[in-house]
Amino acid sequence: MKSHDYWQKQHQNYSTYDWITKPTIFAEQIVNLLPKNGKLIDLGAGQGQDSRFFAQNNFQVTSTDFTQDALDISRNKSNNLEIDYKNVDLTKPLPFDDSSFDIVYSHLSLHYFDNITTQNIFNEIHRILKKNGILAILVNTINDPEVAESEKIEEGYFLSPVGIKKRFFPVKYLRQLIGDRYQIEILDENGETYKDSIKNLIRFVGKKI
Ligand SMILES: C[S@@+](CC[C@H](N)C(=O)[O-])C[C@H]1O[C@@H](n2cnc3c(N)ncnc32)[C@H](O)[C@@H]1O
């Protein structure tokens, strides 16, 4: 199935759950590590529960996704919050100037890409982040039980049973992407969500050197 069609359907499905309206566990865990009132971009924000949470906490938020319906759902829930919504496809160069954000945040959206695209995305993130800015991400782990049901495409990258391509990160691979470009504040496998039962997702928070 085409990734975009999958996500449009998946967001209709997500809309039926109550977790979609509340901030994620990861956002609440890391919010106090972020530069106060900073300019924050949420990549693959989906229905924007974290974008709205950060806006409520006085960050200047740009909320992005390539599924327009999801951005529209979030906009409709934004009431008087000031959020800049932008349709951004992560497989393309990010349409933002160098050093334009204090925080790049992404919750479960950076693991749908092959190795070359993933490397490009991490380079683009580094480019748009200011020096001393914070990168905060939650990604799938290679220890996810779904890996056993998936078909390998390339190292760490699989065709999942529902027909979309998904990357499952070993910590070592994430360390390679990060390189020596960040001072690590958190890097562990203690991430969890309300959506799934696994409790060993990879959490990364790092400061751009
Ligand atoms: C698992 S959802 C996470 C959404 C939200 N961050 C959350 O945690 O609820 C993955 C999101 O990535 C988005 N996505 C997938 N591929 C993308 C791409 N190429 N460019 C931008 N967003 C993409 C999907 O539309 C979807 O909203």
The ligand as an SDF file (V2000), in Angstrom:
LIG
                    3D

 27 29  0  0  0  0  0  0  0  0999 V2000
    2.8330    6.7040   14.1170 C   0  0  0  0  0  0  0  0  0  0  0  0
    2.2800    8.2400   13.4520 S   0  0  0  0  0  0  0  0  0  0  0  0
    2.8290    9.3720   14.7070 C   0  0  0  0  0  0  0  0  0  0  0  0
    2.0120   10.6210   14.7470 C   0  0  0  0  0  0  0  0  0  0  0  0
    2.1860   11.4640   16.0200 C   0  0  0  0  0  0  0  0  0  0  0  0
    3.5270   11.9770   16.1400 N   0  0  0  0  0  0  0  0  0  0  0  0
    1.8160   10.6210   17.2240 C   0  0  0  0  0  0  0  0  0  0  0  0
    2.7170   10.1900   17.9390 O   0  0  0  0  0  0  0  0  0  0  0  0
    0.6070   10.3730   17.4050 O   0  0  0  0  0  0  0  0  0  0  0  0
    3.4240    8.5480   12.1170 C   0  0  0  0  0  0  0  0  0  0  0  0
    3.1630    9.8670   11.3920 C   0  0  0  0  0  0  0  0  0  0  0  0
    4.1970   10.0280   10.4130 O   0  0  0  0  0  0  0  0  0  0  0  0
    3.6120   10.6450    9.2890 C   0  0  0  0  0  0  0  0  0  0  0  0
    4.4680   10.3680    8.1340 N   0  0  0  0  0  0  0  0  0  0  0  0
    4.7510    9.1690    7.5620 C   0  0  0  0  0  0  0  0  0  0  0  0
    5.5470    9.3390    6.4990 N   0  0  0  0  0  0  0  0  0  0  0  0
    5.7990   10.6670    6.4040 C   0  0  0  0  0  0  0  0  0  0  0  0
    6.5380   11.4750    5.4960 C   0  0  0  0  0  0  0  0  0  0  0  0
    7.1830   10.9530    4.4400 N   0  0  0  0  0  0  0  0  0  0  0  0
    6.5720   12.8030    5.7000 N   0  0  0  0  0  0  0  0  0  0  0  0
    5.9010   13.3770    6.7440 C   0  0  0  0  0  0  0  0  0  0  0  0
    5.1720   12.6700    7.6210 N   0  0  0  0  0  0  0  0  0  0  0  0
    5.1140   11.3350    7.4520 C   0  0  0  0  0  0  0  0  0  0  0  0
    2.2240   10.0230    9.1910 C   0  0  0  0  0  0  0  0  0  0  0  0
    1.3230   10.8050    8.4330 O   0  0  0  0  0  0  0  0  0  0  0  0
    1.8390    9.9310   10.6560 C   0  0  0  0  0  0  0  0  0  0  0  0
    1.1220   11.0650   11.0610 O   0  0  0  0  0  0  0  0  0  0  0  0
  1  2  1  0
  2  3  1  0
  2 10  1  0
  3  4  1  0
  4  5  1  0
  5  6  1  0
  5  7  1  0
  7  8  2  0
  7  9  1  0
 10 11  1  0
 11 12  1  0
 11 26  1  0
 12 13  1  0
 13 14  1  0
 13 24  1  0
 14 15  1  0
 14 23  1  0
 15 16  2  0
 16 17  1  0
 17 18  1  0
 17 23  2  0
 18 19  1  0
 18 20  2  0
 20 21  1  0
 21 22  2  0
 22 23  1  0
 24 25  1  0
 24 26  1  0
 26 27  1  0
M  CHG  2   2   1   9  -1
M  END
$$$$
